[in-house]
Amino acid sequence: MADSSSNSKEQKTRVYHPYQDLNVPIQKLYNLPTAPEHLFPEEAARTHRSWGENLQYYTGCGYLSGAIIGGAKGTFQGLRDAESGDSAKLRINRVLNSGGQSGRKLANSLGVLGLIFSGLETGMIYFRGRDDLVNSAVAGLGTGALYRAAAGPRSAAIAGAIGGIAAAVAVSGKQALKRYVPI
């Protein structure tokens, strides 16, 4: 009976063997842990990101994806708008300017959306005391409504509904991937 309890308490390890492709007599050099390593035990007890990590994650992901998508869209727009009589330098300049302008616009817009979303989601987690789908859906709803509030109440309501649905679908899809796709 002592053997079964000691086996369940053993930490899983993987062997690091840098000389595995060489014919050397060394078999095992290091045992690497498979569990995530944390500097402080409080970090291991956390179930979700802190507000600062959330802020950086959503804002950074929004800005980066906006820059990539907007840059690609602007580049194709610049290629399409290039005239046949233009020199190669002028065409390249037109493409780069168009890509930079579109990328900058969309990156700033998506970065602001990420900033608003992270603030609202963190606030919902704080006030409700738990992290679930409802927080993300309400944060998406609020983000869309706040972002389009200056365009009028109808536009804000539509954008809020789109934001709430998009956030709920994204979180549900993430949970489904975790459950059904082994990694």
Backbone hydrogen bonds, N-H to C=O, Kabsch-Sander energy under -0.5 kcal/mol:
donor,donor_aa,acceptor,acceptor_aa,energy
5,S,1,M,-1.5
6,S,2,A,-1.8
7,N,3,D,-1.9
8,S,4,S,-1.6
9,K,5,S,-1.2
10,E,6,S,-0.8
14,R,32,L,-2.8
16,Y,30,Y,-2.8
17,H,15,V,-0.7
20,Q,17,H,-1.3
22,L,19,Y,-1.1
24,V,22,L,-1.5
29,L,16,Y,-0.8
30,Y,16,Y,-1.4
32,L,14,R,-3.5
32,L,30,Y,-0.6
34,T,12,K,-1.3
43,E,40,F,-1.0
44,A,40,F,-0.9
45,A,41,P,-1.1
46,R,42,E,-0.7
46,R,43,E,-0.6
54,N,50,S,-2.6
55,L,51,W,-2.4
56,Q,52,G,-2.3
57,Y,53,E,-2.7
58,Y,54,N,-2.6
59,T,55,L,-1.9
60,G,56,Q,-2.2
61,C,57,Y,-2.7
62,G,58,Y,-2.2
63,Y,59,T,-2.6
64,L,60,G,-2.8
65,S,61,C,-2.5
66,G,62,G,-2.2
67,A,63,Y,-2.4
68,I,64,L,-2.2
69,I,65,S,-2.7
70,G,66,G,-2.6
71,G,67,A,-1.9
72,A,68,I,-2.2
73,K,69,I,-2.5
74,G,70,G,-2.8
75,T,71,G,-2.2
76,F,72,A,-2.2
77,Q,73,K,-2.2
78,G,74,G,-2.7
79,L,75,T,-2.3
80,R,76,F,-2.2
81,D,77,Q,-2.3
82,A,78,G,-0.8
86,D,83,E,-1.3
91,R,87,S,-2.2
92,I,88,A,-2.5
93,N,89,K,-2.4
94,R,90,L,-2.3
95,V,91,R,-2.5
96,L,92,I,-2.7
97,N,93,N,-2.6
98,S,94,R,-2.3
99,G,95,V,-2.6
100,G,96,L,-2.5
101,Q,97,N,-2.4
102,S,98,S,-2.3
103,G,99,G,-2.3
104,R,100,G,-2.2
105,K,101,Q,-2.1
106,L,102,S,-2.3
107,A,103,G,-2.4
108,N,104,R,-2.3
109,S,105,K,-2.1
110,L,106,L,-2.7
111,G,107,A,-2.2
112,V,108,N,-2.1
113,L,109,S,-2.1
114,G,110,L,-2.3
115,L,111,G,-2.0
116,I,112,V,-2.6
117,F,113,L,-2.7
118,S,114,G,-2.5
119,G,115,L,-1.9
120,L,116,I,-2.5
121,E,117,F,-2.9
122,T,118,S,-2.3
123,G,119,G,-2.1
124,M,120,L,-2.3
125,I,121,E,-2.4
126,Y,122,T,-2.2
127,F,123,G,-2.6
128,R,124,M,-2.7
129,G,125,I,-1.9
132,D,130,R,-0.6
136,S,132,D,-1.1
137,A,133,L,-2.4
138,V,134,V,-2.7
139,A,135,N,-2.3
140,G,136,S,-2.4
141,L,137,A,-2.3
142,G,138,V,-2.7
143,T,139,A,-2.4
144,G,140,G,-2.4
145,A,141,L,-2.2
146,L,142,G,-2.8
147,Y,143,T,-2.5
148,R,144,G,-1.8
149,A,146,L,-0.8
151,A,148,R,-1.2
152,G,149,A,-1.4
156,A,152,G,-2.2
157,A,153,P,-2.3
158,I,154,R,-2.3
159,A,155,S,-2.5
160,G,156,A,-2.4
161,A,157,A,-2.3
162,I,158,I,-2.4
163,G,159,A,-2.7
164,G,160,G,-2.7
165,I,161,A,-2.4
166,A,162,I,-2.6
167,A,163,G,-2.4
168,A,164,G,-2.2
169,V,165,I,-2.6
170,A,166,A,-2.3
171,V,167,A,-2.4
172,S,168,A,-2.4
173,G,169,V,-2.7
174,K,170,A,-2.0
175,Q,171,V,-2.3
176,A,172,S,-2.4
177,L,173,G,-2.4
178,K,174,K,-2.1
179,R,175,Q,-1.9
180,Y,176,A,-2.9
181,V,177,L,-2.0
